[in-house]
Amino acid sequence: MDSIPFIIKLPSEDEKSDQMGIFQPDSLIGLQQIPVAVLKKNLRSISEEMVKVLDEIKHVGQFKLKEITMQVEISASGGISIIGTASIGGKGAITLKFAE
């Protein structure tokens, strides 16, 4: 399989294709084939960067970080963004869980 179908927000003529927001009331949504190679590259990149950010908090006091959960959203071009708000309730997001 060279691509995976995703339901995404279709960009309007005045928008860039990497904008997110499938849950905005005026969003047009559609099915988009995203190349597997693009998804692999972008998921690897965002995961590696988050590891750098979280590397210094492996231990906090007597507690040890055991799991990280991130929710990401995919744009029409295959871009990956971390969901930074709970207002969408996690619907439609990809959840990545990393554990030791």
C-alpha positions as CSV (number, residue, x, y, z in Angstrom):
1,M,0.0,0.0,0.0
2,D,1.6,3.3,-1.1
3,S,-1.0,5.6,0.4
4,I,-3.6,5.6,3.2
5,P,-7.0,7.3,2.9
6,F,-7.7,9.9,5.6
7,I,-10.7,12.1,6.1
8,I,-9.3,15.6,6.3
9,K,-10.2,19.2,6.1
10,L,-10.1,20.2,2.5
11,P,-8.2,23.5,2.0
12,S,-10.2,26.4,0.4
13,E,-8.6,28.3,-2.4
14,D,-7.1,31.0,0.0
15,E,-5.7,28.4,2.5
16,K,-2.5,26.6,2.6
17,S,-2.9,22.8,2.4
18,D,-1.1,22.3,5.8
19,Q,-3.8,24.0,7.9
20,M,-5.8,21.9,10.3
21,G,-9.2,22.1,11.8
22,I,-11.5,19.4,10.6
23,F,-13.9,20.2,13.5
24,Q,-14.4,23.9,12.6
25,P,-18.1,24.5,11.7
26,D,-17.3,25.8,8.2
27,S,-14.8,23.0,7.3
28,L,-15.3,21.1,4.1
29,I,-14.1,17.5,4.6
30,G,-13.1,14.9,2.1
31,L,-11.1,11.8,1.6
32,Q,-7.5,12.3,0.8
33,Q,-4.9,9.7,-0.1
34,I,-1.7,10.4,1.9
35,P,1.5,8.8,0.8
36,V,2.9,6.3,3.3
37,A,6.4,7.7,2.8
38,V,5.2,11.2,3.8
39,L,3.4,10.0,6.9
40,K,6.4,7.9,8.0
41,K,8.8,10.9,7.6
42,N,6.5,13.3,9.4
43,L,5.5,11.0,12.2
44,R,9.2,10.1,12.8
45,S,10.2,13.7,12.8
46,I,7.6,14.9,15.3
47,S,8.2,11.9,17.5
48,E,12.0,12.5,17.6
49,E,11.5,16.2,18.4
50,M,9.1,15.4,21.3
51,V,11.6,12.9,22.7
52,K,14.1,15.8,22.8
53,V,11.6,18.0,24.6
54,L,10.7,15.4,27.1
55,D,14.2,13.9,27.6
56,E,14.9,16.1,30.7
57,I,11.7,15.0,32.6
58,K,12.3,11.2,32.6
59,H,12.5,11.5,36.4
60,V,10.7,14.1,38.4
61,G,11.5,13.8,42.1
62,Q,10.8,10.2,43.0
63,F,8.5,9.7,40.0
64,K,9.5,8.2,36.7
65,L,7.8,9.0,33.4
66,K,6.5,5.7,32.0
67,E,4.3,6.7,29.1
68,I,3.7,9.6,26.8
69,T,0.5,10.1,24.9
70,M,0.2,12.6,22.0
71,Q,-2.7,13.3,19.8
72,V,-1.8,14.4,16.3
73,E,-3.8,15.6,13.3
74,I,-2.9,15.1,9.7
75,S,-3.2,17.9,7.0
76,A,-4.2,17.4,3.4
77,S,-0.5,17.4,2.5
78,G,0.4,14.8,5.1
79,G,1.7,17.3,7.6
80,I,1.5,16.3,11.3
81,S,0.6,18.7,14.1
82,I,0.2,18.0,17.8
83,I,-3.3,18.8,19.0
84,G,-2.8,21.4,21.7
85,T,-6.4,21.8,22.9
86,A,-9.0,19.5,24.4
87,S,-11.9,21.3,22.6
88,I,-12.2,18.6,19.9
89,G,-12.4,15.8,22.5
90,G,-9.8,13.8,20.6
91,K,-12.2,12.8,17.9
92,G,-10.4,12.1,14.6
93,A,-7.0,12.3,16.1
94,I,-4.3,9.7,15.9
95,T,-3.1,8.9,19.4
96,L,0.6,7.9,19.7
97,K,1.6,6.2,23.0
98,F,5.2,5.7,23.8
99,A,6.1,3.4,26.7
100,E,9.3,1.9,28.1
